[in-house]
Amino acid sequence: MTAPLSGVARVAPEGRLYAVLGGLYLAQGVPTYLLLVALPPLMREGGASRTAIGLFSLLMIPLILKFAWAPLVDRFSLVASLGHRRGWIVPTQVLVSTGIAAMAFVSPSDVGAIFAIATAITLLSSTQDIATDGYAARMLTARTRPVGNAIQAGAVALGVILGGTLALILFGYLGWRVTLLTVAVLSLLPLLVTPWMGEEETDPNSAGTRPSLLAFFQRPDAWVLLGFALTYRASEGLVRGMEGAYLLDAGLPVAWIGTLSGAAAATSGLLGALAAALAIRRLGLTATLIGLGALRTLCFLAFSLNAFALWPGVEVAMAASAFQTFLRYMELVALYSLFMGLASRDQPGTDFTLLTCAELVVYMAGSSLAGFVADLFGYANLFATATILSGLGIAVAWMLLARLPRPSV
């Protein structure tokens, strides 16, 4: 049975640790948002069909299933001479950048080739994510975790700007090939921080339980922790799945929607990450999680009242959308702090990955159902349902949090 993470030697000073985490999480964000945000419109501009572009949503599958090979990353090193987790991070990122560069020499209308390369990039990036999360979970303490997780969420937001927004801007000036080659180089730059990585002094496999999915479920708090991951943000996909469509139908211009979901969202995310770190240190992790859930429920209520024309005006919908983005990044910081604090010493990457994948599965299920529910019952009833589910989810989360141990020091 796994023991909570504690007593791990800290090799690097805090400043270097924060710089390493910022670089590593940025290295993940750039290719992820290149593929999910920038690539579809770039391909469409190059002549790809909408049907073909729609298939690229399948690239989310490795992000959901990466828990299946997370124990291997905790158990072995790909290049042992570089250290346990650096031995995964460096080679996978080099291959990711190589894949992005390879796409530059493929026509944007060659959907088959681009999809194959993009799938390889997603698999590699997901594997790197496991190693990075395991490193962060072992190296961060209760004191440094709020800032470390804020840097994690902030780097993701910055990845939206570099991998998504910047790529689209560069394409307008430089074209397909030069844009992708530029992004390929940018995705390598975060590796400059890897020499600062301080691997833990104790080999994670020298003692304790052999990393595995079974080891997680043998924890006495496994089902409580998994239940929390499945319920805390269960309602959010219902709103996020139809948010853009609702804003468009409410009369907001497409360009404004793009701004809300692009650079403005990333800026809001950076501010939200910072606010979450401050809230956790001042209020504590449990109070922050419950408070954010309550604010999210009120945000969904604003969407509902707007859709029912009880609080009319496109400005209300825009404000609710912007505030929801801010809250979402705050929630990510708080959730990452909880999951990393409760990750086991023997398999931090496996535990953290399993919990984040569980959360993502529920989110995607809600997003997939959102359009169906909206078509049947309308936006107002969709948002009202999300509001009720959000409130119930927070009540359940509060009870489950009371049964979980305090995150480790």
C-alpha positions in Angstrom: 0.0 0.0 0.0 1.4 3.3 -1.0 2.4 6.0 1.5 1.8 9.7 1.1 4.7 11.7 -0.4 6.9 13.0 2.3 10.5 13.6 3.2 11.8 13.8 -0.4 15.1 15.6 -0.7 14.9 18.9 -2.5 18.0 19.3 -4.7 17.3 22.6 -6.5 16.6 25.9 -4.8 13.0 27.1 -5.1 13.7 29.6 -7.8 15.3 27.0 -10.0 12.5 24.5 -9.3 9.9 27.1 -10.3 11.8 27.9 -13.5 12.1 24.2 -14.3 8.3 23.6 -13.8 7.5 26.7 -15.9 9.7 25.5 -18.8 8.5 21.9 -18.7 4.8 22.7 -18.6 5.2 25.3 -21.3 6.9 22.6 -23.4 3.7 20.6 -23.1 1.3 23.5 -23.8 2.8 24.7 -27.1 2.3 21.5 -29.1 -1.0 20.7 -27.4 -2.6 24.0 -28.4 -1.0 24.0 -31.8 -2.8 20.8 -32.5 -6.1 21.5 -30.8 -6.5 25.3 -31.5 -4.3 26.4 -34.4 -4.1 23.3 -36.6 -7.8 23.0 -37.6 -8.2 26.5 -39.0 -4.7 26.3 -40.7 -5.8 23.0 -42.4 -9.1 24.5 -43.4 -7.3 27.4 -45.0 -5.1 24.9 -46.8 -8.2 23.1 -48.3 -8.9 20.3 -45.8 -12.6 19.3 -45.5 -14.6 20.0 -42.3 -15.3 16.3 -41.9 -11.6 15.5 -41.9 -10.8 18.3 -39.5 -13.5 17.0 -37.2 -11.6 13.8 -36.8 -8.8 15.6 -35.1 -10.9 15.6 -31.9 -9.7 12.0 -31.6 -6.3 13.4 -30.6 -7.8 13.9 -27.2 -7.9 10.1 -26.7 -4.2 9.8 -25.6 -4.8 12.6 -23.1 -7.6 10.5 -21.6 -5.9 7.1 -21.7 -2.4 8.1 -20.6 -3.0 6.7 -17.2 -2.7 3.2 -18.8 1.1 3.6 -19.4 1.8 6.0 -16.5 3.2 3.2 -14.3 5.8 2.4 -16.9 7.0 6.0 -16.7 7.2 5.8 -12.9 8.9 2.4 -13.1 11.6 2.9 -15.8 13.7 5.6 -17.5 13.9 5.9 -21.2 17.4 7.3 -21.1 18.8 6.3 -17.7 22.0 8.4 -18.1 19.8 11.5 -17.9 18.1 10.6 -14.7 14.7 9.0 -14.1 12.2 11.6 -15.3 14.6 13.8 -17.3 15.3 10.6 -19.2 11.7 10.7 -20.4 11.3 14.5 -20.7 14.2 15.4 -22.9 13.9 12.7 -25.6 10.1 12.9 -25.9 10.3 16.7 -26.3 12.9 16.5 -28.9 10.7 14.0 -30.8 7.7 16.3 -30.4 9.6 19.2 -31.9 10.8 16.9 -34.7 7.2 15.9 -35.4 6.1 19.5 -35.6 8.9 20.3 -38.0 7.9 17.2 -40.1 4.4 18.6 -40.5 5.9 21.7 -42.1 6.9 19.6 -45.1 3.4 18.0 -45.5 0.6 19.7 -47.4 -2.1 21.0 -45.0 -4.6 19.2 -47.2 -2.9 15.9 -46.7 -5.1 14.9 -43.7 -3.8 11.4 -43.4 -0.2 12.3 -43.0 -0.9 15.2 -40.7 -3.2 13.1 -38.5 -0.5 10.3 -38.2 2.1 12.8 -37.2 -0.2 14.6 -34.8 -1.1 11.3 -33.1 2.5 10.6 -32.6 3.1 14.1 -31.1 0.1 13.7 -28.8 1.3 10.3 -27.5 4.8 11.7 -26.9 3.6 14.8 -25.3 1.2 12.8 -23.0 4.1 10.6 -21.9 6.2 13.7 -21.2 3.3 15.0 -19.2 3.3 11.9 -16.9 7.0 12.3 -16.2 6.7 16.1 -15.6 3.8 15.6 -13.2 5.7 12.9 -11.4 8.7 15.2 -11.0 6.5 18.1 -9.8 4.7 15.8 -7.3 7.9 14.6 -5.7 9.8 17.9 -5.6 7.0 20.3 -4.4 6.3 20.7 -0.7 3.2 21.9 1.0 4.7 25.4 1.1 5.9 25.5 -2.5 3.0 23.6 -4.0 0.6 26.6 -4.5 3.2 28.6 -6.4 4.4 25.5 -8.3 0.9 24.6 -9.4 0.1 28.2 -10.3 3.2 28.1 -12.5 1.9 24.9 -14.0 -1.5 26.4 -14.9 0.1 29.7 -16.0 2.4 27.8 -18.3 -0.6 26.1 -19.8 -2.3 29.5 -20.4 0.9 30.8 -22.0 0.9 27.7 -24.2 -2.5 28.9 -25.6 -0.8 32.1 -26.7 2.3 30.6 -28.2 0.9 27.4 -29.6 -2.5 28.7 -30.6 -2.8 32.4 -31.0 0.8 33.1 -32.1 0.7 30.3 -34.7 -2.4 31.7 -36.3 -0.9 35.2 -36.4 2.4 33.9 -37.9 0.5 31.9 -40.5 -1.0 35.1 -41.9 2.5 36.5 -42.5 4.8 33.6 -43.0 2.6 30.7 -44.3 2.3 27.1 -43.3 5.9 25.8 -43.5 7.7 28.7 -41.8 5.0 28.9 -39.1 5.4 25.2 -38.1 9.2 25.4 -38.2 9.1 28.4 -35.9 6.8 26.6 -33.5 9.0 23.6 -33.6 12.0 25.7 -32.5 9.9 27.4 -29.8 8.9 24.1 -28.4 12.6 23.2 -27.9 13.5 26.3 -25.9 11.9 25.1 -22.6 14.4 22.3 -22.6 17.1 24.8 -21.6 15.9 24.5 -18.0 16.4 20.7 -17.8 20.0 21.0 -16.5 18.5 22.5 -13.4 16.3 19.5 -12.7 17.3 17.9 -9.4 16.3 14.3 -9.4 15.2 12.9 -6.1 18.0 11.3 -4.1 16.0 8.1 -3.5 15.2 5.9 -6.5 11.4 5.7 -6.5 11.6 2.0 -7.2 14.2 1.1 -4.6 11.6 0.5 -1.9 7.9 0.4 -1.5 5.2 -0.7 -4.0 6.0 -1.4 -7.6 4.2 1.3 -9.6 0.9 0.1 -11.0 -2.7 1.0 -11.4 -3.6 -1.7 -8.9 -1.4 0.0 -6.3 -3.5 3.1 -6.5 -6.7 1.2 -5.9 -5.1 -0.6 -2.9 -4.9 2.8 -1.1 -7.5 3.1 1.6 -8.6 6.5 0.3 -8.5 5.5 -3.4 -12.3 5.5 -4.1 -12.9 8.7 -2.1 -10.1 10.5 -4.0 -11.4 9.1 -7.3 -14.9 10.1 -6.4 -13.8 13.6 -5.8 -12.0 13.8 -9.1 -15.1 12.6 -10.9 -17.6 14.9 -9.3 -15.9 18.2 -8.5 -16.1 19.6 -12.0 -18.6 17.2 -13.5 -21.0 19.9 -14.6 -18.5 22.2 -16.4 -18.4 20.3 -19.7 -22.1 21.0 -20.2 -21.5 24.7 -20.2 -18.1 24.8 -21.9 -19.4 22.6 -24.7 -22.0 25.1 -25.8 -20.5 28.4 -24.5 -19.2 29.5 -27.9 -22.3 28.5 -29.8 -24.5 30.3 -27.2 -22.4 33.5 -27.4 -22.7 33.4 -31.2 -26.5 32.9 -31.1 -26.7 35.7 -28.6 -25.3 38.1 -31.2 -21.6 38.3 -30.3 -19.4 38.7 -33.3 -17.1 35.7 -34.2 -14.0 37.9 -33.8 -15.0 38.8 -30.2 -15.6 35.1 -29.4 -12.1 34.3 -30.7 -10.7 37.0 -28.5 -12.5 35.6 -25.4 -11.3 32.1 -26.1 -7.8 33.0 -27.2 -5.4 35.6 -25.9 -7.9 37.1 -23.5 -8.6 33.7 -22.0 -4.9 33.0 -21.6 -4.4 36.3 -19.9 -7.3 35.6 -17.6 -5.8 32.2 -16.9 -2.4 33.7 -15.9 -4.2 36.0 -13.5 -6.4 33.2 -12.2 -3.4 31.0 -11.5 -1.8 33.7 -9.4 -5.0 34.4 -7.6 -5.4 30.7 -6.7 -1.9 30.5 -5.2 -2.7 33.5 -3.0 -6.1 32.1 -2.0 -4.6 28.7 -1.1 -2.0 30.2 1.1 -4.4 32.6 2.8 -7.6 30.4 3.1 -6.3 26.9 2.8 -6.8 24.3 0.1 -10.2 23.0 1.2 -11.8 26.4 1.6 -10.4 27.5 -1.7 -11.8 24.4 -3.5 -15.3 24.8 -2.0 -15.3 28.6 -2.5 -14.3 28.3 -6.2 -17.0 25.6 -6.7 -19.6 27.9 -5.2 -18.5 30.8 -7.5 -18.6 28.5 -10.5 -22.2 27.6 -9.6 -23.1 31.3 -9.5 -21.5 31.8 -12.8 -23.6 29.0 -14.3 -26.6 30.6 -12.7 -25.8 33.8 -14.6 -25.7 31.9 -17.9 -29.1 30.4 -17.0 -30.7 33.7 -16.1 -29.4 35.2 -19.3 -30.7 32.4 -21.4 -34.1 32.6 -19.7 -34.1 36.3 -20.4 -34.3 37.0 -16.7 -30.9 38.8 -16.8 -30.7 39.8 -20.5 -27.9 41.3 -22.5 -24.9 39.9 -24.4 -22.7 41.8 -21.9 -23.9 39.5 -19.1 -23.0 36.4 -21.2 -19.6 37.8 -22.0 -18.9 38.6 -18.4 -20.0 35.1 -17.3 -17.7 33.6 -19.9 -14.7 35.6 -18.9 -15.3 35.0 -15.2 -15.7 31.3 -15.8 -12.3 31.1 -17.5 -10.7 32.9 -14.6 -12.3 30.5 -12.2 -11.4 27.5 -14.3 -7.7 28.2 -14.0 -8.0 28.9 -10.3 -9.7 25.5 -9.9 -6.9 23.8 -11.9 -4.3 25.2 -9.5 -6.3 24.0 -6.4 -7.0 20.6 -7.9 -3.3 20.1 -8.9 -2.3 21.0 -5.4 -4.7 18.5 -3.9 -3.8 15.7 -6.3 0.0 16.2 -6.1 -0.2 16.5 -2.3 -2.0 13.1 -2.1 0.1 11.4 -4.7 2.1 8.5 -3.4 5.8 8.6 -3.1 6.2 5.3 -5.0 4.2 6.4 -8.1 3.5 10.1 -8.1 3.1 10.2 -11.9 0.6 7.3 -12.0 -1.6 8.7 -9.1 -1.7 12.2 -10.4 -2.3 11.1 -14.0 -5.1 8.7 -13.1 -6.9 11.5 -11.2 -6.6 14.1 -13.9 -7.7 11.6 -16.5 -10.8 10.8 -14.5 -11.6 14.5 -14.3 -11.0 14.9 -18.0 -13.3 12.0 -18.9 -16.3 13.5 -17.1 -15.6 16.9 -18.6 -15.5 15.5 -22.1 -18.6 13.5 -21.5 -20.4 16.6 -20.6 -19.1 18.5 -23.6 -20.2 15.7 -25.9 -23.7 15.7 -24.5 -24.1 19.5 -24.3 -25.1 20.0 -27.9 -27.7 17.1 -27.7 -29.2 18.5 -24.6 -29.3 22.1 -26.0 -31.0 20.9 -29.2 -33.7 19.0 -27.2 -34.3 21.4 -24.3 -32.7 24.7 -25.2 -29.8 26.7 -23.8 -31.6 27.8 -20.8 -32.5 24.3 -19.5 -28.9 23.1 -20.4 -27.4 25.9 -18.2 -30.0 25.4 -15.5 -29.1 21.7 -15.4 -25.4 22.5 -15.1 -26.1 24.9 -12.3 -28.0 22.3 -10.3 -25.3 19.6 -11.0 -22.6 22.1 -10.0 -24.2 22.8 -6.7 -24.8 19.1 -5.9 -21.2 18.4 -7.0 -19.8 20.9 -4.5 -21.9 19.4 -1.7 -20.6 15.9 -2.5 -17.0 17.3 -2.9 -17.3 18.9 0.6 -18.2 15.5 2.1 -15.5 13.7 0.3 -12.8 16.3 1.2 -13.6 15.7 4.8 -12.7 12.0 4.4 -9.4 12.6 2.7 -6.1 13.0 4.6 -4.3 16.4 4.6 -2.0 16.7 1.6 1.6 15.8 2.5 4.3 18.2 3.4 
